[in-house]
Amino acid sequence: MTTKPKARKFRIKRSPTATHPREAQPQAPAAEEPRVSASPQAAAGEVSSLAEVSTGQTIDKIRQEGLTGRQLRMARRVAQKHGLAPTSDFDAVRLLRASGIDPFQRANILELVTSDKTAKDGSREVDHPKVQLPQTVPTGGQTLPSVEMTPAERRSEEIMRIQRDIGRRRRRKLMLLLSRLVAFVLLPTVVAGYYYYAIATPMYSTKSEFLILSAEGGGGGGGLGGLLPSQFATGQDAIATQSYLLSKDAMLRLDADVGFRDHFSQPWIDPIQRLKPNASNEEAYKVYKKFVKIGYDPTEGVLRMEVSTADPKVSAAFSEKLIAYAENRVDELSQRKRQDGVRTAIESLEQAKAERRAAQERMVTLQEGSVLDPEGEIGSIRQLIGNVELQLQEKQLALNTQMNNSRPNRAKVQALTSEIEVLQIELEKQKARLTQASGGHSSLASQTAEIQMAQADLATADLVLQSALENKRQAEIQANKQVRYLTVSVRPVPSQDASYPRAFENTILAFLIFAGIYLMISLTASILREQVSS
């Protein structure tokens, strides 16, 4: 009973390094022999036959396969083992394939290695018949291809499996990331953009600018030298005015005058910006701070105000009212200080006037109770005393002359003596008038001293009164300098186009906010996950 040999399925294995002919083309084998033509007619210049031309084309195709030098050397050895005589490595591949032998089959390589070992051991190689061509096989036998894989194929398959797994994981993570971004960033951004573009009520803003000026440089006549802006003088007033306009007091005053709550409680305003009809003052104040913006520029001393409402005319009316409130507040800020300074100066002046009046009344009283002009009276008395003393001296000389005579005239002596006595009595009397009190009145010297003191007090009162008048004048000038004036440089004008909401900018801002929140949460979660896993 004869058995048919199993047909072997030949397949050509290519090295991983020679997967593409173009890439392996430069790697020519080092042991490649020069191609020798098998036909002697080619050397003689004759025309090649059809077989020779087909052989050359087959070798060119094998050359284009990009076989490595190791594969070519292996093919030559297999050809020599099977008794073929190739002219080159490529010709050895051609001859083997023409004989139905795959030079790169694993069985051939193993037989070649075994034969090499046997040759090295010195043993004799035994040739076994080997069928190289396909044969018929029994129907009941195994007809499936071999599942045996080389290590290189197994490694490449494992690498491919790992790469597929990595790609699958990356795709899954990418899909999860995209889903989270859509859920936490893109979807809220789309909702915010839809609100800003389709739902939000347009708000019209009215802008205005005003300055707080102070009166500086008062002239000699007390007039205002000019209105000049002063940062140092008006900085605190500007800040105080800004704080007042942004306060709840200003909001309540604006609501009482022009109906702030009624405007923002209208039903056609979107729910997010609309104020509830029965809202508290705190809720209304939040809306007020949102739609009334006031900024102070310290470099220029300008207060910039922007009021936004759903109606441009209402916005302009609100701005006018707030500017009027600011003017009243500026006047109140400096009024008390000015009044205090002027009041003090006026009180000092009134006191100086009273003191001068009292000093003058005292002097008049002294003059009424004594001589009107004590100094003049004293001068006349002194002149009279001088005349009496001169007459007394003349009479004394005449008496001495008579007494020097041997026989003086008694009548003349008696007359001169009586005149001298009279003059002495008069002299004593006049001197007594200067230093002694008479008739219930003080002496002229005492009266003169009192009058002089009264005159000095009156002069002092005059000086104090003059100083008080000057102080009052300076206080009025300083009060005028401290006056604050609010000057509107940009009047509020109703706008024709809506200023808010800024749909594109707000949508981009919402996207950035949601993206930042998601980034912070994801970073925090990854850090916590890493800490827990470690």
C-alpha positions in Angstrom: 0.0 0.0 0.0 1.5 3.2 -1.2 0.9 6.5 0.6 0.9 9.8 -1.1 3.3 12.3 0.3 1.6 15.4 1.9 1.7 18.5 -0.2 3.6 21.3 1.3 2.5 24.8 1.0 5.3 27.1 0.2 5.3 30.7 1.2 7.9 33.3 0.8 9.0 35.0 4.0 10.5 38.4 3.9 12.7 39.8 6.5 11.2 42.7 8.6 14.0 44.9 7.4 13.0 44.4 3.8 9.2 45.2 3.9 9.4 47.6 0.9 11.4 47.2 -2.2 12.3 50.9 -2.4 13.6 51.0 1.1 15.7 47.8 0.7 17.0 48.7 -2.8 20.2 50.4 -1.6 21.1 47.3 0.6 22.7 45.3 -2.1 24.4 42.0 -0.9 28.1 42.2 -0.3 28.7 38.8 -1.7 26.8 39.3 -4.9 28.7 38.0 -7.9 28.7 39.7 -11.2 26.0 38.7 -13.5 27.4 36.3 -16.2 25.5 35.6 -19.3 24.8 31.8 -19.9 24.7 32.1 -23.7 28.0 32.3 -25.6 26.2 34.2 -28.4 25.8 37.2 -26.2 29.6 37.5 -26.0 29.8 37.3 -29.7 27.4 40.1 -30.2 24.5 37.9 -31.3 20.9 38.5 -30.5 19.7 36.9 -27.3 17.1 34.2 -27.4 13.6 34.5 -25.8 14.7 32.3 -22.8 17.7 34.5 -22.1 15.5 37.6 -22.2 12.9 36.1 -19.8 15.7 34.9 -17.5 17.1 38.4 -17.3 13.7 39.9 -16.6 13.1 37.3 -13.9 16.4 38.2 -12.2 15.5 41.9 -12.5 12.2 41.3 -10.7 14.0 39.3 -8.0 16.5 42.2 -7.6 13.6 44.6 -7.1 12.2 42.5 -4.3 14.9 44.0 -2.0 16.2 40.8 -0.6 18.9 41.1 2.1 22.4 39.8 1.7 21.8 37.1 4.3 18.8 35.8 2.3 20.8 35.8 -0.9 23.6 33.9 0.7 21.1 31.4 2.2 19.5 31.0 -1.3 23.0 30.2 -2.9 23.7 27.6 -0.2 20.3 25.9 -0.7 20.8 25.9 -4.4 24.2 24.3 -4.0 22.7 21.7 -1.6 20.1 20.7 -4.2 22.8 20.4 -6.9 22.0 23.5 -8.9 24.7 25.7 -10.5 23.7 29.3 -10.1 25.8 32.1 -11.6 24.8 34.6 -8.9 22.8 34.9 -5.8 19.8 36.2 -7.7 20.2 33.4 -10.2 20.1 31.0 -7.3 16.8 32.3 -6.2 15.5 32.1 -9.7 16.7 28.5 -10.1 15.2 27.4 -6.8 11.8 29.0 -7.5 11.9 27.4 -11.0 12.5 24.0 -9.3 9.5 24.6 -7.0 11.7 25.2 -3.9 11.2 28.1 -1.5 14.7 29.2 -0.5 13.4 31.0 2.6 11.2 28.2 3.9 11.9 27.3 7.5 12.3 23.6 6.8 14.9 24.3 4.2 16.8 26.5 6.6 16.7 23.9 9.3 17.9 21.2 7.0 20.7 23.5 5.9 21.7 24.1 9.4 21.5 20.4 10.2 23.6 19.5 7.2 26.2 22.1 8.3 26.4 20.5 11.7 26.7 17.1 10.2 29.5 18.3 7.9 31.3 19.8 10.9 31.0 16.5 12.8 32.5 14.6 9.9 29.5 12.4 9.5 28.1 11.5 6.1 25.0 13.3 5.0 22.1 11.0 4.0 20.0 12.2 1.2 16.3 11.7 1.7 13.9 12.0 -1.1 11.9 15.2 -0.8 9.0 16.2 -2.8 9.1 19.9 -3.8 6.1 20.1 -6.0 2.4 20.1 -4.8 0.9 16.6 -4.6 -2.6 15.3 -4.1 -3.6 14.4 -0.6 -6.3 12.2 0.8 -9.6 13.8 1.4 -9.8 12.6 5.0 -6.4 14.2 5.9 -5.6 17.6 7.4 -6.1 20.3 4.9 -5.8 23.4 7.1 -2.7 25.6 6.9 -0.1 25.3 9.6 -0.6 27.5 12.7 3.0 27.4 13.6 4.5 31.0 13.9 8.0 32.2 13.9 9.2 34.2 16.9 9.4 37.3 14.7 5.8 36.9 13.7 4.7 36.2 17.2 6.6 39.3 18.4 5.2 41.5 15.6 1.7 40.1 16.4 2.1 41.0 20.1 3.4 44.4 19.2 0.4 44.9 16.9 -2.0 43.8 19.7 -0.4 46.2 22.2 -0.6 49.0 19.7 -4.3 48.2 19.0 -4.9 48.2 22.8 -3.1 51.5 23.2 -5.0 53.0 20.3 -8.3 51.7 21.8 -7.5 53.2 25.2 -6.5 56.5 23.6 -9.7 56.7 21.6 -11.7 55.9 24.7 -9.9 58.5 26.8 -10.3 61.0 24.0 -14.0 60.3 23.7 -14.4 60.7 27.5 -12.5 64.0 27.4 -14.6 65.3 24.6 -17.8 64.3 26.4 -16.7 66.1 29.5 -15.7 69.2 27.6 -19.0 69.2 25.8 -20.9 68.7 29.1 -19.0 71.1 31.3 -17.7 73.7 28.9 -19.4 73.8 25.5 -22.9 73.2 26.6 -22.9 75.9 29.3 -21.2 78.3 26.8 -23.9 77.6 24.3 -26.6 78.3 26.9 -24.9 81.5 27.9 -24.5 82.6 24.3 -28.2 81.8 23.6 -29.2 84.0 26.6 -27.0 86.9 25.5 -28.1 86.7 21.8 -31.8 85.8 22.1 -33.2 86.4 25.6 -31.2 89.3 27.3 -33.0 92.6 27.2 -30.9 95.3 25.5 -29.7 98.0 27.9 -29.0 101.6 26.8 -26.2 103.4 28.6 -25.8 107.1 29.1 -22.3 108.4 29.8 -21.4 111.7 31.5 -18.4 113.3 33.1 -18.1 116.1 35.7 -15.4 117.7 37.8 -15.4 119.3 41.3 -13.7 122.7 41.1 -12.5 124.9 44.0 -12.3 128.7 44.0 -8.6 129.6 44.2 -6.5 132.9 44.3 -8.8 135.4 46.0 -7.8 139.1 45.2 -7.3 142.0 47.5 -10.9 143.1 47.1 -12.2 139.7 48.3 -13.4 138.7 44.8 -12.8 135.3 43.3 -9.6 135.1 41.3 -10.8 132.2 39.1 -12.1 128.7 39.2 -9.2 126.3 38.9 -9.3 122.5 39.4 -7.2 121.3 42.2 -6.5 117.6 42.8 -5.3 118.1 46.3 -8.2 120.4 47.3 -11.0 118.4 45.6 -9.7 114.8 45.8 -11.5 114.0 49.0 -14.6 115.8 47.9 -14.6 113.8 44.6 -14.2 110.5 46.5 -16.9 111.5 49.0 -19.2 112.4 46.1 -18.5 109.1 44.3 -19.3 107.2 47.5 -22.5 109.0 48.0 -23.7 108.4 44.4 -23.0 104.7 44.9 -24.7 104.5 48.2 -28.1 103.2 49.2 -29.2 106.7 50.2 -28.8 107.9 46.6 -30.7 104.8 45.3 -33.6 105.5 47.6 -33.6 109.2 46.7 -33.6 108.3 43.0 -36.4 105.8 43.5 -38.5 108.4 45.3 -38.0 111.0 42.6 -38.1 109.1 39.3 -39.1 105.5 40.2 -36.0 103.4 39.9 -37.8 100.2 41.1 -40.7 100.7 38.8 -38.5 100.9 35.7 -36.6 97.7 36.4 -39.7 95.8 37.6 -41.4 96.0 34.2 -42.5 92.6 32.9 -40.9 92.9 29.4 -37.4 92.9 31.0 -35.8 89.4 31.0 -36.1 87.5 34.3 -32.4 87.6 35.1 -32.2 91.5 34.9 -35.8 92.1 36.1 -36.4 93.3 39.6 -39.2 91.8 41.6 -42.1 94.2 42.4 -41.9 93.5 46.1 -38.1 93.3 46.2 -36.3 94.6 49.3 -33.9 97.5 49.4 -30.9 95.2 49.4 -32.0 93.5 46.1 -32.8 96.9 44.5 -29.4 98.1 45.7 -27.7 95.2 43.9 -29.5 96.1 40.7 -28.5 99.7 41.3 -24.8 98.9 41.7 -25.0 96.7 38.5 -26.4 99.4 36.3 -24.9 102.6 37.8 -21.1 102.7 37.4 -19.1 105.7 38.6 -15.3 105.9 38.4 -12.8 108.6 39.6 -9.6 109.4 37.7 -7.2 110.9 40.3 -4.8 112.0 37.6 -7.3 114.3 35.9 -9.8 114.7 38.8 -12.7 113.7 36.6 -15.7 111.6 37.7 -17.1 109.4 35.0 -20.6 108.1 35.3 -22.4 105.5 33.2 -26.1 104.7 33.8 -27.8 101.8 31.9 -31.5 101.3 31.6 -33.9 99.6 29.2 -35.0 103.0 27.9 -32.5 105.6 26.7 -34.6 108.5 27.8 -35.0 107.0 31.3 -31.2 106.5 31.4 -30.6 110.2 30.6 -33.2 111.3 33.3 -31.5 109.1 35.9 -28.1 110.7 35.0 -29.5 114.2 35.3 -30.9 113.4 38.7 -27.7 111.9 40.0 -25.7 114.9 38.8 -28.1 117.2 40.7 -27.6 115.0 43.8 -23.9 115.3 43.4 -24.1 119.1 43.2 -26.1 119.2 46.5 -23.6 116.9 48.2 -20.7 119.1 47.1 -22.3 122.2 48.5 -23.1 120.4 51.8 -19.5 119.2 52.1 -17.9 122.7 52.3 -20.8 124.6 53.7 -20.2 123.7 57.4 -16.5 124.4 57.2 -17.1 127.8 55.6 -19.8 128.7 58.1 -17.6 127.7 61.0 -14.7 129.9 59.9 -16.9 132.9 59.1 -18.9 132.5 62.4 -15.7 132.5 64.5 -14.5 135.7 62.8 -17.8 137.4 63.3 -17.9 136.5 66.9 -14.4 137.9 67.4 -15.4 141.1 65.7 -18.4 141.6 67.9 -16.4 141.0 71.0 -13.8 143.6 69.9 -16.6 146.1 69.2 -18.0 145.6 72.7 -14.7 146.0 74.3 -14.0 149.2 72.4 -17.4 150.5 73.2 -16.8 149.8 76.9 -13.5 151.6 76.9 -14.9 154.6 75.1 -17.8 154.8 77.6 -15.4 154.7 80.5 -13.4 157.5 79.1 -16.5 159.6 78.6 -17.5 158.9 82.1 -14.2 160.0 83.4 -14.3 163.2 81.4 -17.8 164.0 82.6 -16.8 163.5 86.3 -13.7 165.7 86.0 -12.2 168.3 83.8 -12.8 167.7 80.2 -9.2 168.2 79.4 -7.1 167.5 82.4 -3.8 167.9 80.5 -4.8 171.3 79.2 -5.9 172.3 82.7 -2.7 171.1 84.2 -0.8 173.1 81.5 -2.7 176.3 82.3 -2.1 175.8 86.0 1.6 175.2 85.4 1.7 178.4 83.3 -0.1 180.3 86.1 2.3 178.9 88.7 5.2 180.0 86.5 3.8 183.6 86.3 3.2 183.7 90.1 6.7 182.5 90.8 8.1 185.1 88.4 6.1 187.9 90.1 7.1 186.6 93.5 10.8 186.6 92.5 10.4 190.2 91.2 8.7 191.3 94.4 11.3 189.5 96.5 14.1 191.3 94.6 12.4 194.7 95.1 12.0 194.0 98.8 15.6 193.0 99.1 16.5 196.2 97.3 14.5 198.3 99.8 15.9 196.4 102.7 19.5 197.1 101.5 18.9 200.9 101.9 19.8 202.5 105.1 16.5 204.0 105.4 14.0 201.9 103.6 10.6 203.1 102.7 8.4 201.4 105.2 5.2 201.8 103.0 7.0 200.1 100.1 8.4 197.5 102.3 5.0 196.7 103.7 3.4 196.7 100.3 6.1 194.5 98.9 5.8 192.2 101.9 2.1 191.9 101.5 2.4 191.3 97.8 5.0 188.6 98.4 2.6 186.9 100.9 -0.3 187.1 98.5 1.9 185.6 95.7 3.1 182.8 98.0 -0.5 182.0 99.0 -1.5 181.9 95.4 1.5 179.7 94.5 0.6 177.2 97.2 -3.0 177.3 96.1 -2.2 176.5 92.5 0.2 173.7 93.5 -2.5 172.3 95.7 -4.8 172.1 92.7 -2.4 169.8 91.0 -1.8 167.3 93.8 -4.7 167.6 96.2 -8.3 166.6 95.8 -10.9 169.3 96.2 -14.7 169.5 96.2 -15.1 165.7 96.4 -13.1 165.2 93.2 -9.7 163.6 92.8 -6.7 165.6 92.0 -5.9 166.6 88.4 -2.9 164.2 88.4 -5.1 161.3 89.4 -7.7 162.3 86.9 -5.1 162.7 84.2 -3.7 159.2 84.9 -7.2 157.6 84.8 -8.0 159.4 81.5 -4.7 158.3 80.0 -5.4 154.7 81.0 -8.8 155.0 79.5 -7.3 156.4 76.3 -4.8 153.5 76.2 -7.6 151.0 76.7 -9.5 152.7 73.9 -6.5 152.6 71.6 -6.0 148.8 72.4 -9.7 148.2 71.7 -9.3 150.1 68.4 -6.4 147.8 67.5 -8.3 144.7 68.5 -11.3 145.9 66.5 -9.2 146.5 63.5 -7.6 143.0 63.8 -11.0 141.5 64.1 -12.2 143.3 61.0 -9.2 142.0 59.1 -9.7 138.4 60.4 -13.4 138.6 59.3 -12.3 139.7 55.9 -9.7 136.9 55.6 -12.2 134.3 56.9 -14.6 135.4 54.2 -11.9 135.1 51.6 -10.9 131.6 52.8 -14.6 130.6 52.9 -14.9 131.7 49.3 -11.8 129.7 48.4 -13.2 126.6 50.1 -16.4 126.7 48.0 -16.7 123.7 45.7 -18.4 123.8 42.3 -19.5 120.8 40.3 -19.0 121.4 36.6 -20.4 119.0 34.0 -17.9 118.5 31.2 -20.0 115.9 29.3 -23.7 116.2 29.5 -25.8 113.0 29.5 -27.3 112.3 26.0 -29.7 109.5 25.3 -28.1 106.7 23.1 -29.8 105.3 20.0 -28.1 101.9 20.0 -28.0 99.4 22.9 -24.7 99.1 24.7 -25.5 95.9 26.6 -25.4 93.0 26.6 -22.1 92.5 24.6 -23.1 89.1 23.3 -19.8 88.1 21.7 -17.5 89.3 24.5 -19.8 87.8 27.2 -19.9 84.5 25.4 -16.1 84.3 25.1 -15.8 85.3 28.7 -18.3 82.6 29.7 -16.3 80.0 27.7 -13.1 81.1 29.4 -14.7 80.9 32.9 -16.2 77.5 32.3 -12.9 76.2 30.8 -10.9 77.6 33.8 -13.3 76.0 36.3 -13.1 72.6 34.5 -9.3 72.9 34.3 -9.0 73.6 38.0 -11.4 70.8 38.9 -9.6 68.3 36.6 -6.2 69.3 37.9 -7.4 69.0 41.5 -8.9 65.6 40.8 -5.8 64.3 39.1 -3.6 65.5 42.0 -5.8 63.8 44.6 -6.0 60.6 42.5 -2.2 60.5 42.3 -1.8 61.2 46.1 -4.3 58.5 46.9 -2.7 55.9 44.5 0.8 56.7 45.9 
